[in-house]
Amino acid sequence: MKPKTVLIIYYSFSNQTLNVVHGLAKGLEEGGVIVQFEQLKPLQPPPFPTDSYIKALRMMFAAFMRHQIAVEKPAAVNSCDWDLVICAGPTWSYHPSGPMLYFLSQFARESLAGRLVLPFICCRTYWRLHAWEMRRLLERAGARVLSAMAVRHPFQGFWCTFGVFAKLAGKMPHFCQQMLQTYCPRFGYTQQQIEAVRNIGLRLAQALSEGNMDEKFRI
């Protein structure tokens, strides 16, 4: 029997999404699925860190206003009759990232029409608006859209948000370091979360092999 194929189109700003999709791909491959990655590459990559609080605020405000960041046209989307396409990326100020918004608005219709697509979201807390926007853009492009999956960071709340802002700016105030250690000791995903995502990949692989994937599929 011909093995199932999955394309993961992703954008990762600080490598957190990259870590998660690698865990997902590991599970898919262990389930006998052929996986290929397509990284969205901005024509002018946003700086990280910005080296300025003002620049960090501007970047966050632009993301809140759904500012798109132009990316190169993906090459792998039309190279195979993929059984599933996964669009993965972080939440930026409640919305999909600028590179993902550009991809969905400029390239989704010609590359994803008629394809089965799974939105995969990496976030701290708020992801439902992100998921709704991705579904709307994908359905407008003619894709068959599965319910979005969201993997939340292990810590949420004010101090985590502030810590992410300081990390984006590249300047950590000395007086905040103790509070961050107490309420937000890490910013990335834990190994346990990556392992859980690997298990999700295994379940996706099983559903693909059994032909149980449709618009109502749930993990």
N, C-alpha and C positions, 0 to 999 in steps of 0.2 A: 504494500500500500504506500502511495506517495506521502512523504512526511508533510505535515502542515507547516506553513511559513508565516512568520510575524515580522512586521517592520515596526521598530520603535523610533518615532520622530520625537526628538527631545531638545529642550533648551535648558541648560544648567548655568546659573550665574555664579554660584559659589561651590559647585560640585556636590551639593546635597542631592539634587535630583539625579545626577549621574550615579551616585552611590546606590540610590534606591532602584533605578532602572536596571542596574547591573544585577542587583539581587533578584528582580523580577525575571530578567533574562536567564539567570541561572536556573530558576525553577522551570521555566518554559523548556529550556534545553534538556534538563533532566527528564522532562516528560516527552522527549522525542521531537520537539519542535525546532525548526531552523529559524534562528533569530538574526536579524540584521539591524544595525543602528544607522540613523540619519540625524546628525547633529545640525541644528539650526545655527548658522554662522552669520552674525551681524556684520554688515558692511563696515560699520564703525562701532566696534564693541564698546559698551558702556564701561567706564573705569571702575575698578574695584581694588582697593578702596578709593573713595573720592578725594581723600586728604583734606576734607573741609566739611564742617557741619552744614554750611549754607548749600554746598553742592549736593550733599546727601538729602537735604530737605527738598531741593529742587527736583532731584531724581524721584523721590517718593511722591511728590505732588504730580509730576508728569505721569507716573504710573497710575495714580488715582484718576487722572483725566483720560486714561486709556491711550496714552501716547504710543504710537507704533514705532518699532525700530526695524528698519529695513534689513532683510537677510538675503543671502544668496539663494537662488532657486534650488531646491533639493533635487538631487540627481537620482536617488534610488527609488522614489515613489512609484514610478511607472516602469521599473525594470523587472517587475515580477507580478504575477497575479496573486497578491498577498491574501491569505485567509483572514488576517486581522491586522489592522494598523492601530498602534497605540500612540496617542499624542500626549506627551508627558512634559510637565514643566511646573515651575513654582508659581505661587500666588504673589502678585505684586500689588500691594495696597488694595486688596479685595478683588482684583481682576487678574486675568491671564497676563503673563509677561509681555512686554513690548514686542520681542521677536516672535512669540507665538501668535499674538494678535495680527502681526503683519503676514505671517505665513497663512493663517486662516482666511484673511481678507483677500490676499493676492493670489495664492496658489491652491487653495483647497478645492475650488470648483473643478479645475482641470486635473487634479491629482487624486481626489478622494471621492468624487461622485460615484455612487453605487457601491462603495466599499464599506465594510463593517469597521467601525472606528470606536475605540475605547478611550475616553478622556481620562488621564491619569494625573492627579494633582498632588503636589507636595506643598505643604502649608504649615503655618503655626496654629491658627485658629479658624479664621473665616474663609470658607471655600465655596459656599453654596452659590454666591453670585458668580464666582469664577466658573463653576460647573454650568450654571444656566447660560452664561455667555458663550461658552464653548459649544454647548448643544445647539444654541440658536445659530451660530455661525456655521457649524458643521451641517445642520439640517438645511440651511440656506444653500450650501454647496452641493446638496444632494447625497450626503453620506447617510449610512444607516448607523445610528448612534446608540451605543450601549450606555447604561447608567454610569455616571462618573465614579471613579474610585479616588478617595482622598487618603493620604498618609500624613498624619499630623505629627509635628515635632513633639518630643516628649515633654517639653515645658512650654506653657503659655502664660499670658498675663502681662502686666505692665512692665515688669523688669526684663522679661524676655524681649518684649518689643523695643524697649529702650536699649537693651544690649545689642540687638540686631542693628538698630540705628547707629550706635556707636561703632560697631564693627564695619558698617557700610562707610561711615565717615573716616574710619581708620584712626580715631582718637577716643581713647577710653579714659574718662575722668577718674582720677585716683580715688575720690571719695565714694564712687559708685562700685568699686571693685568688690568690696566685702558683701554688699547687698546682692550683687549678681552671683557671687559664689554661693550665697544662701538660697536665692529664689530661682536662679537660672544657671545652674552649674555647667551646662553645655548647650551648644547651639545646633549641633548636628544630630542625626539619627543614631540610635543605639544599635548595637549588633543584634539585639533581640528583635528590633523592628525590621532590620534587613532580613533576618531569618523568617519573620512572619510574611514579608513580601515574597520571599522565595517560595513559601508554601502557597501563596496566592498564584504565583506563576505555575506551580504544579497543577493546581486546580483548573486554571485556564487551559493548560495543555490537555488535560483530560476532557474538558468540555469541547475543545476543538476536535479532538480525535473522535469523540462520540457524536459529533454533529449537533451539539446542544446549544450552540451559540446563536442567539438572535437578539432583537432589540429589547427583550424582556429579561435577558440574562442577569443574574445576580450572583455576586461572590458570597 
